[in-house]
Amino acid sequence: MEVNATMEEELTNATDLLNLSNVLIDTGQSNGSTDVPYEHVLENVLLLTVKGMVMGFIILCALFGNLLVIVSVMRHRKLRVITNYFVVSLALADMLVAIFAMTFNASVELSGKWLFGYFMCDVWNSLDVFFSTVSILHLCCISVDRYYAIVQPLDYPLIMTNLRLSTMLSVVWCSPTVMSFLPIFAGWYTTEKHLEYRRNYPDVCVFQVNKLYAVISSSVSFWLPGIIMIAMYYKIYREADRQERMLYR
């Protein structure tokens, strides 16, 4: 009986030592494995810091650069011509891009997810499309203004009046809502599958469009204004070339 008791005691002690050694081994492995994640976390922190500084610098440059354009035109009377009013309006649009679009994009890049919910995702996408279209339409209006100023300089004061300027700027700022807020909030811009995915995953904000919206939006927001700009500047080039040849005759 004493022998059996002694053997049981030794077996218990051996089991306890085995369990203790396993715990020590597990602890050692855990401590060794934490070194790699720590270095990885430190690397991510440095990367996010640099990325945040670069994005913040770009946003500040966009804000103060465009603000400088607006202040310059407003302070100097000689700069208050019709063309520069288009430039001021374009600078305002670019400032709003920096405030309402670039800041949200920076938060996504830094956090790795969308933090503002389903509704604000639609707002962000709408503002992004809206201001992008507004900027392109401004460039289109500037090309038309330059065409009349160079190709038809005598008719320019009669064509580009203050009333026409106001009308063009109103169209530029109002018409993009048809391609931005309306289809996005109505859900016309994407598929039902994507809308369901967004409802299930509100921390993801991906702008995925269907083919119909892609064709119409790209045509109205890019291709049509782009074709007009190419045509206007081509006619300006031809007129400038004609005037140069007349000087050397």
C-alpha positions in Angstrom: 0.0 0.0 0.0 2.8 2.4 0.9 4.6 1.5 -2.4 1.4 2.3 -4.4 0.9 5.5 -2.5 4.5 6.5 -3.2 4.2 5.7 -6.9 1.0 7.7 -7.2 2.6 10.6 -5.5 5.6 10.5 -7.9 3.3 10.2 -10.8 1.3 13.3 -9.6 4.6 15.2 -9.2 5.7 14.2 -12.7 2.4 15.3 -14.1 2.6 18.7 -12.3 6.2 19.2 -13.7 5.0 18.4 -17.2 2.1 20.8 -17.0 4.4 23.5 -15.6 6.9 22.9 -18.4 4.1 23.2 -20.9 3.0 26.5 -19.4 6.6 27.8 -19.5 7.0 26.8 -23.1 3.7 28.4 -24.1 4.6 31.6 -22.2 8.0 31.7 -23.8 6.5 31.2 -27.3 3.9 33.9 -26.5 6.6 36.4 -25.4 8.7 35.6 -28.4 5.8 36.1 -30.8 4.9 39.5 -29.4 8.1 41.0 -30.7 7.1 40.7 -34.3 3.6 42.2 -33.9 5.1 45.1 -31.9 7.5 45.9 -34.7 4.6 45.6 -37.2 2.4 47.9 -35.1 5.3 50.5 -34.8 5.8 50.4 -38.6 2.0 50.9 -39.1 2.0 53.8 -36.7 4.9 55.5 -38.5 3.3 54.8 -41.9 0.0 56.3 -40.8 1.7 59.3 -39.3 3.5 60.1 -42.5 0.4 59.4 -44.6 -1.7 61.7 -42.3 0.9 64.5 -42.5 1.1 64.3 -46.3 -2.7 64.3 -46.7 -3.0 67.1 -44.2 -0.5 69.1 -46.1 -2.3 68.5 -49.4 -5.6 69.6 -47.9 -4.1 72.8 -46.4 -2.4 73.6 -49.7 -5.7 73.2 -51.5 -7.5 75.4 -49.0 -5.0 78.3 -48.8 -4.0 78.1 -52.4 -7.5 78.6 -53.7 -8.3 81.1 -50.9 -5.3 83.1 -52.1 -6.8 83.2 -55.7 -10.2 84.4 -54.3 -8.7 87.1 -52.1 -6.4 88.3 -55.0 -9.3 88.8 -57.3 -11.5 90.4 -54.7 -8.8 92.9 -53.6 -7.6 94.1 -57.0 -10.1 95.8 -59.1 -8.2 95.2 -62.3 -8.6 91.5 -61.9 -12.4 91.7 -61.7 -13.0 90.6 -65.3 -15.5 88.0 -66.5 -12.9 85.3 -67.0 -11.6 85.7 -63.4 -15.1 85.3 -62.0 -15.1 81.8 -63.5 -11.7 81.3 -61.9 -12.9 82.5 -58.5 -15.9 80.2 -58.7 -13.6 77.3 -59.7 -11.3 78.1 -56.7 -14.4 78.0 -54.4 -15.4 74.6 -55.8 -11.9 73.3 -55.2 -11.9 74.6 -51.7 -15.1 72.7 -51.0 -13.6 69.6 -52.5 -10.8 69.8 -50.0 -13.2 70.3 -47.1 -16.0 67.9 -47.9 -14.3 65.2 -50.0 -10.6 65.0 -49.2 -11.1 65.1 -45.5 -13.5 62.1 -45.5 -11.1 60.3 -47.9 -8.2 61.0 -45.5 -10.2 59.5 -42.6 -10.8 56.3 -44.6 -7.2 56.0 -45.5 -6.0 56.5 -41.9 -8.6 54.3 -40.1 -9.1 51.7 -42.8 -12.8 51.8 -42.6 -15.8 54.2 -43.0 -16.7 55.8 -39.6 -19.7 57.9 -40.4 -22.6 55.6 -41.3 -24.8 54.7 -44.2 -26.3 58.2 -44.8 -23.0 60.1 -44.7 -21.6 57.6 -47.2 -24.2 58.7 -49.7 -23.5 62.4 -48.8 -19.7 61.9 -49.4 -20.2 60.1 -52.7 -22.7 62.8 -53.8 -20.3 65.6 -52.9 -17.4 63.9 -54.6 -19.4 63.5 -57.9 -20.9 67.0 -57.5 -17.7 69.0 -57.0 -15.8 67.0 -59.6 -18.5 67.8 -62.2 -18.6 71.4 -61.1 -14.9 71.8 -61.6 -15.0 70.3 -65.1 -17.9 72.5 -66.1 -16.0 75.6 -64.9 -13.1 74.6 -67.1 -15.5 74.2 -70.0 -17.0 77.7 -69.4 -13.5 79.2 -69.2 -12.7 77.7 -72.6 -15.9 79.1 -74.1 -15.1 82.5 -72.6 -11.6 82.5 -74.0 -13.0 81.5 -77.4 -15.2 84.5 -77.7 -12.5 86.8 -76.3 -9.9 85.7 -78.8 -11.8 84.6 -81.9 -14.6 87.2 -81.7 -13.1 90.1 -79.7 -15.5 92.7 -81.0 -18.6 90.7 -80.1 -17.2 89.6 -76.8 -18.7 92.5 -74.6 -22.1 91.9 -76.2 -22.0 88.1 -75.7 -20.3 87.7 -72.3 -22.5 90.0 -70.3 -23.1 90.0 -66.5 -26.4 88.3 -67.1 -24.9 85.6 -69.2 -22.1 85.1 -66.6 -24.7 84.7 -63.9 -26.7 82.2 -66.0 -23.6 80.1 -66.8 -22.5 80.0 -63.2 -26.0 79.0 -62.0 -26.1 76.2 -64.5 -22.6 75.1 -63.5 -23.5 74.9 -59.8 -27.0 73.5 -60.1 -26.9 71.0 -63.0 -24.5 68.6 -61.3 -27.1 67.7 -58.7 -28.9 65.7 -61.4 -25.8 63.4 -61.7 -24.9 63.3 -58.0 -27.4 63.7 -55.2 -30.5 62.6 -57.1 -29.3 59.2 -58.5 -27.2 58.4 -55.4 -29.8 59.0 -52.8 -32.5 57.3 -55.0 -30.2 54.3 -55.4 -30.2 54.5 -59.2 -26.5 54.6 -59.5 -25.7 51.0 -58.4 -27.2 47.5 -58.2 -29.6 46.2 -55.6 -26.9 43.7 -54.5 -24.5 46.5 -53.7 -27.1 48.4 -51.8 -27.9 45.3 -49.7 -24.1 44.9 -49.0 -23.9 48.4 -47.8 -26.8 47.9 -45.4 -25.1 44.9 -43.9 -21.7 46.5 -43.7 -22.2 50.2 -42.8 -18.4 50.6 -42.0 -17.6 50.1 -45.8 -18.2 53.0 -48.2 -17.5 51.9 -51.7 -18.8 53.8 -54.7 -19.8 51.0 -57.1 -21.9 52.1 -60.1 -23.9 50.2 -62.7 -23.3 50.4 -66.4 -26.1 52.8 -67.2 -25.0 55.4 -64.6 -21.4 55.0 -65.6 -22.1 55.8 -69.2 -24.5 58.7 -68.5 -22.3 60.2 -65.7 -19.1 60.0 -67.6 -20.7 61.5 -70.7 -22.2 64.4 -68.9 -19.4 65.0 -66.4 -16.4 64.3 -68.6 -16.8 63.5 -72.3 -19.2 66.3 -73.3 -17.3 69.1 -71.5 -14.0 67.6 -72.7 -15.1 67.6 -76.3 -16.3 71.3 -76.0 -13.0 72.3 -74.4 -11.0 70.6 -77.2 -13.1 72.2 -79.9 -12.8 75.7 -78.3 -9.0 75.5 -77.8 -8.5 74.1 -81.3 -10.4 77.1 -82.7 -8.4 79.4 -80.5 -5.2 77.8 -81.8 -6.3 78.2 -85.4 -7.1 81.9 -84.8 -3.8 82.5 -83.1 -2.0 80.8 -85.9 -3.9 82.9 -88.5 -3.1 86.1 -86.8 0.6 85.2 -86.5 0.8 84.4 -90.2 -0.8 87.8 -91.0 1.9 89.6 -89.0 4.7 88.1 -91.0 3.2 88.7 -94.5 
